[in-house]
């Protein structure tokens, strides 16, 4: 986040990369970028990021997945949140030899009893280590605070530099 709240619409920082988006979890507008991960699961450890992608804050997560998907090998399993719950995306993933499991997104006016809660719990259980990785990154590197960055290049250095340092902390010493 480069700027938050009312300053998000007026900020003109890093115009080539950042723009204004909305964080539904925090219920706030911000100017910045989104960080997307495809990570390898590890037993009893935090996942290790394999693919990292920066996108504009206003770009939908499905569009970012389409950009990242070009370099994914066949046979991948993708466990995603509700933003990726889309029939066409699931069909495209199946066609490429991947399986996509995303939490079920309840439709408007759909009764609560029709939501597959066990399925959502399963997907959330698999995704929980990735959410822990994001939380660990934020706490250890203060990745979300880019308020002093002024250029697109500076924003890239901020994001990828902090990610590189975090990956060094994640990998075991030989």
NORHU-V335842 format. One record per backbone hydrogen bond with DSSP energy under -0.5 kcal/mol. NH is the residue of the N-H (numbers start at 1). CO is the residue of the C=O. Records with the same first field share a line. If there is no record, write none. Layout:
NH->CO + CO
This chain:
2->31
3->31
5->29
7->4
8->5
9->6
10->6
11->7
14->150
17->14
18->14
19->32
21->30
23->28
24->22
27->23
28->23
30->21
31->3
32->19 + 30
34->55
36->34 + 53
38->51
40->48
45->42
48->40
49->47
50->38
51->38
53->36
55->34
57->32
59->56
64->60
65->61
66->62
67->63
68->64
69->65
71->68
72->69
75->97
76->73
78->76 + 99
79->77
80->78 + 101
84->81
85->82
86->84
90->86
91->87
92->88
93->89
94->90
95->91
96->92
97->94
98->93
99->76
101->78 + 99
102->100
103->80
106->104
110->107
114->111
115->112
117->115
120->116
121->117
122->118
123->119
124->120
125->121
126->122
127->123
128->124
130->127
131->127
132->128
133->129
134->130
135->131
136->132
137->133
138->134
139->135
140->136
141->137
142->138
143->137
145->142
146->1 + 144
149->146
155->151
156->152
157->153
158->154
159->155
160->156
161->157
162->158
163->159
164->160
165->161
166->162
167->163
168->164
169->165
170->166
171->167
